Amino acid sequence: MELERIQYDNKIVKAFMIATVIFGIVGMTVGLLIAIQLFYPLFNFDFQYTTFGRIRPLHTNAVIFAFVGNAMFAGVYYSMQRLLKARMFSDALSWTHFWGWQLIILAAAITLPLGITTSKEYSELEWPIDIAITLVWVVFGINMIGTIIKRRENHMYVAIWFYISTFITVAVLHVVNSFELPVSLFKSYSFYAGVQDALVQWWYGHNAVAFFLTTPFLGIMYYFLPKAANRPVYSYRLSVIHFWSLIFIYIWAGPHHLLYSALPDWAQSLGVVFSVMLIAPSWGGMLNGLLTLRGAWDRVREDPVLKFMVVAVTAYGMATLEGPLLSLKNVNAIAHFTDWIIAHVHVGGLGWNGFLIFGMFYWLVPKMWGTRLYSTQLANVHFWSGTLGIILYALPMYIAGVMQSLMWKEFTPEGYLVYQNFLETSTKIMPFYMIRALGGFLYLVGVFLMAYNLVKTAYSGKFMANEEVDVAPLMKTQEAPGGYWHRALEHKPVLFTILAFIAIIIGGAIEMVPSFLIKSNVPTIASVKPYTPLELQGRDIYIREGCVSCHSQMIRPFRSEVQRYDPKDGEYSKAGEYVYDHPFLWGSKRSGPDLHRIGGKYADSWHYRHFYEPGEISNGSIMPAYKWLYEQSIDKSTTPAKISAMRTLGVPYPDGYEEQSISDLEKQAGRIAENLKLEGYEVSGDAEIVALIAYLQRLGRDVKVKEDVATGN
Amino acid sequence: MRKLVSIVTVLLAPLSLVAQDAGATSVATDPMIPFYLAVALLFVVALLVIVVAVYMLQVLQILTNEEARKQAAAKGIPYVPEPSWWAKFMNTATDAVPVEKEATVMLDHNYDGIRELDNHLPPWWKWLFYVTIAFAAVYLVFYHVVDSWPLQDQEYLTEVQVAQENIKKFQAANPVDEKTVTAVADPALLAEGKKIYLENCAACHLADGGGDIGPNLTDKYWKHGGSINNVFTVVKNGVTGTNMVAWGSVLSPQMMQNVSSYVLTLQGTTPAKAKAPEGNLYEPGGASSDSVKVQAMIK
């Protein structure tokens, strides 16, 4: 048999690795900053581009798509070439992919602080960037499938299965969730409204965790862990079963982010049961990873690479047990909207993704530079500061979450809330926020140590941009009779991809299609009317400032929430109230109170003063001041375009309302400004604060109009 | 390792302080305390029993093994210890081929040097999977097919109904309303009133009662009367058309009694920035309060 000499492309791997480290440091530093802002609001710097609401998405996008994303591509490009015995399909595509991805990150870093956002979590980037993401992702896909097609290995290893499922699922998720109607170059409205938008968003959000943070990293684990441990994979059969069950079941679990919300009960229940059924498939990956280390445990004590990997896989197991538990309705009733969820995602993010990446890098750099790690001791220090960092991050947040939730729910025997003032429940957990920031800081210090260690390692060796190997050409082989049926599938990449696509499309389709087609899923409320032009502009300011990062608009059907947020009328949030909300703004975390029934609760002047200096009205408030809203003017010229776009999306503004919209806006703004003037606050009707007040004062009131009519009849 | 534990302990020490602080109010009032204590005690006892039992079993096993070893030695046959039940259980649960024999299950797969074993699916893992699938089926059937478990709207109605019954019982035992309310003098209750005031009222009336969005509470002028009954009524129902909201649905009658009593203690104090008087002069115990009209808006 004649051997063929080929070259693996290491240069592209190196590029992705450098990007990983740089963006890891950037993303985590921003994370540390927002952690500090939560107990020292001073760190919002009274500057609109650095307030919590705007840079929290910067943190999440940077760590997910820039840090973890670049690491994923590094791991995939390195392992795929070797597992398929082929150089990447096209160097040009590889580099288009690399630079395209970095440009998207740059665009995110510029637009998010500017307040250019769709407000949908982990999908905040506006439509032109969404299109760029789609294109770059397709480039990645072509490059990957091209490499699979020209492979010299008969079968595809389990890592490749995970890469394939990652590619197709992320493509589907991104495209479906990013359906939006552009209003201008940097503004669009979600195609979906209210409950439907929430369902699509969390189908996306949950599966971004599944198929961006989990499946590619399982693939990476399946390559780097056996390589580093030099042990055979524990069970091929387990790989097969847990792969298919994982991708099939994961996609159904999205609604567990919307338990006790206005989402129909049946969809919530599907979210619950599929989350519970997800335990075993997830643990299948953990078991196969940990059991692969049988016979190598003695080396785990010494080798930092294995150490990081063991903690990563263990964190994966913990997070994937905790996730299903959090999906049980009674647990979720306590944990949702609290810091428990933040702790949960960080066990996954810092533990699973972070540590697996660190382990992989400590193994890769010596390998690619043909040398030894500069300092094992420094890597060990990194390991311990990272581990301690995770503990100090997660534990206080668990306590803070449960404590605050119990305070929200506590009643006196007379039937009144013990902690009526939301702020009181926040100030009580501040010490935990401080410890959390310390944990994050330790973790970040570790990353700096790693960067130094890796750079030193690289300098001590010589980089091989193209690694030469001799490989045998692909021979067509017949499957041996009596083997596993799945073996046949492993050399049919196209069929394999189609089957994986079918597996991931079923769950989403069954949950989403009925929600869109069957009317009873969102019972209409006749009194709910579209927003006025001024309110619509105010809503867009609410979106721009990222208010949704800290304030929910979803009062769950609990006595404690109804009592807190709507004591007078006792209305929890109903699906029909959100039919004109493109996008929905239910939120996922309450660092401040829910705002769905804020309309009419306070006078305009209260909001006027509160936005200017929240701490003056609410002593100890952690909300930043929004002074620029008093100086900046509403861009009224966009109003007609916004009205048209909303009508296209099904919001029933009368035909030709565009012409009237600006004068209506001015009239309403004038009324509010006059009202404020009566109370002694001089403000121009053009100021953004007026629009924001108009929006807030409208929130949650329409549902009550109906009652007035009903009693009037 | 021990060092690490001690560091963690030191760092987490402040947490316990805060936790106690938060729990204080509830602990004092919760009638279920004896029950919780009993359960906790039971739990501790059960744990101890288990620990002792496991220890006894261990001792027993050592003794029987020793006996078996002696007998084997007496008969001159090599002693093979019986595997413990735990070891047997682990064997059935994992069904793994031992590392030493793994060559027997080595597949011919080889990807860049990575080999794969053909170990069985761990049986405990399979059981876990089956149990979760069964859970899913039961869950869906009971919630959505036979409708015997309450969905969220029903859950809410039940929760509210139960609460209302309890409140009714409590109020029947401790009545306070506009007519029967009296000013409290107990410092603890006034302190409670002050806390409520600072949380809810100070935003508009200022912390020292000097008045801002709402009227000055330190002077003798009242828009709606200055008796405890008057103040209680305003707090409870609010004043339509002004910024004064109704607190009746937010604060309990007892809380409104305390805060109204506290407000009256502000009379005659000197605030940092006093808003001009509004309303009518009110003299406690005086005959008629509307004798002097004040047109006070100096602003």
Chai-1 contact restraints between the chains, C-beta under 6 A:
chainA,res_idxA,chainB,res_idxB,connection_type,confidence,min_distance_angstrom,max_distance_angstrom,comment,restraint_id
A,R82,B,D112,contact,1.0,0.0,6.0,A-B,restraint_1
A,L83,B,Y111,contact,1.0,0.0,6.0,A-B,restraint_2
A,L83,B,D112,contact,1.0,0.0,6.0,A-B,restraint_3
A,Y157,B,Y111,contact,1.0,0.0,6.0,A-B,restraint_4
A,P226,B,I114,contact,1.0,0.0,6.0,A-B,restraint_5
A,P232,B,R115,contact,1.0,0.0,6.0,A-B,restraint_6
A,P232,B,E116,contact,1.0,0.0,6.0,A-B,restraint_7
A,P232,B,L117,contact,1.0,0.0,6.0,A-B,restraint_8
A,V233,B,E116,contact,1.0,0.0,6.0,A-B,restraint_9
A,Y234,B,L117,contact,1.0,0.0,6.0,A-B,restraint_10
A,Y234,B,N119,contact,1.0,0.0,6.0,A-B,restraint_11
A,S235,B,N119,contact,1.0,0.0,6.0,A-B,restraint_12
A,Y236,B,L107,contact,1.0,0.0,6.0,A-B,restraint_13
A,Y236,B,E116,contact,1.0,0.0,6.0,A-B,restraint_14
A,Y236,B,D118,contact,1.0,0.0,6.0,A-B,restraint_15
A,R237,B,L121,contact,1.0,0.0,6.0,A-B,restraint_16
A,L238,B,L121,contact,1.0,0.0,6.0,A-B,restraint_17
A,Y260,B,Q152,contact,1.0,0.0,6.0,A-B,restraint_18
A,D265,B,L151,contact,1.0,0.0,6.0,A-B,restraint_19
A,W266,B,H144,contact,1.0,0.0,6.0,A-B,restraint_20
A,S269,B,Y143,contact,1.0,0.0,6.0,A-B,restraint_21
A,V273,B,A136,contact,1.0,0.0,6.0,A-B,restraint_22
A,V273,B,Y139,contact,1.0,0.0,6.0,A-B,restraint_23
A,V276,B,T132,contact,1.0,0.0,6.0,A-B,restraint_24
A,V276,B,F135,contact,1.0,0.0,6.0,A-B,restraint_25
A,M277,B,T132,contact,1.0,0.0,6.0,A-B,restraint_26
A,M277,B,I133,contact,1.0,0.0,6.0,A-B,restraint_27
A,M277,B,A136,contact,1.0,0.0,6.0,A-B,restraint_28
A,I279,B,T132,contact,1.0,0.0,6.0,A-B,restraint_29
A,A280,B,L128,contact,1.0,0.0,6.0,A-B,restraint_30
A,A280,B,F129,contact,1.0,0.0,6.0,A-B,restraint_31
A,R294,B,V99,contact,1.0,0.0,6.0,A-B,restraint_32
A,G295,B,V99,contact,1.0,0.0,6.0,A-B,restraint_33
A,I399,B,L15,contact,1.0,0.0,6.0,A-B,restraint_34
A,M403,B,A22,contact,1.0,0.0,6.0,A-B,restraint_35
A,E410,B,S26,contact,1.0,0.0,6.0,A-B,restraint_36
A,T412,B,S252,contact,1.0,0.0,6.0,A-B,restraint_37
A,P413,B,F170,contact,1.0,0.0,6.0,A-B,restraint_38
A,E414,B,F170,contact,1.0,0.0,6.0,A-B,restraint_39
A,E414,B,S252,contact,1.0,0.0,6.0,A-B,restraint_40
A,E414,B,Q254,contact,1.0,0.0,6.0,A-B,restraint_41
A,G415,B,A163,contact,1.0,0.0,6.0,A-B,restraint_42
A,G415,B,I167,contact,1.0,0.0,6.0,A-B,restraint_43
A,Y416,B,S252,contact,1.0,0.0,6.0,A-B,restraint_44
A,Q420,B,V250,contact,1.0,0.0,6.0,A-B,restraint_45
A,N421,B,E199,contact,1.0,0.0,6.0,A-B,restraint_46
A,K428,B,A22,contact,1.0,0.0,6.0,A-B,restraint_47
A,P431,B,P14,contact,1.0,0.0,6.0,A-B,restraint_48
A,P431,B,V18,contact,1.0,0.0,6.0,A-B,restraint_49
A,P557,B,Q152,contact,1.0,0.0,6.0,A-B,restraint_50
A,P557,B,Y156,contact,1.0,0.0,6.0,A-B,restraint_51
A,R559,B,E159,contact,1.0,0.0,6.0,A-B,restraint_52
A,R559,B,V160,contact,1.0,0.0,6.0,A-B,restraint_53
A,R559,B,A163,contact,1.0,0.0,6.0,A-B,restraint_54
A,P567,B,S249,contact,1.0,0.0,6.0,A-B,restraint_55
A,P567,B,V250,contact,1.0,0.0,6.0,A-B,restraint_56
A,K568,B,S249,contact,1.0,0.0,6.0,A-B,restraint_57
A,A603,B,N243,contact,1.0,0.0,6.0,A-B,restraint_58
A,I617,B,A203,contact,1.0,0.0,6.0,A-B,restraint_59
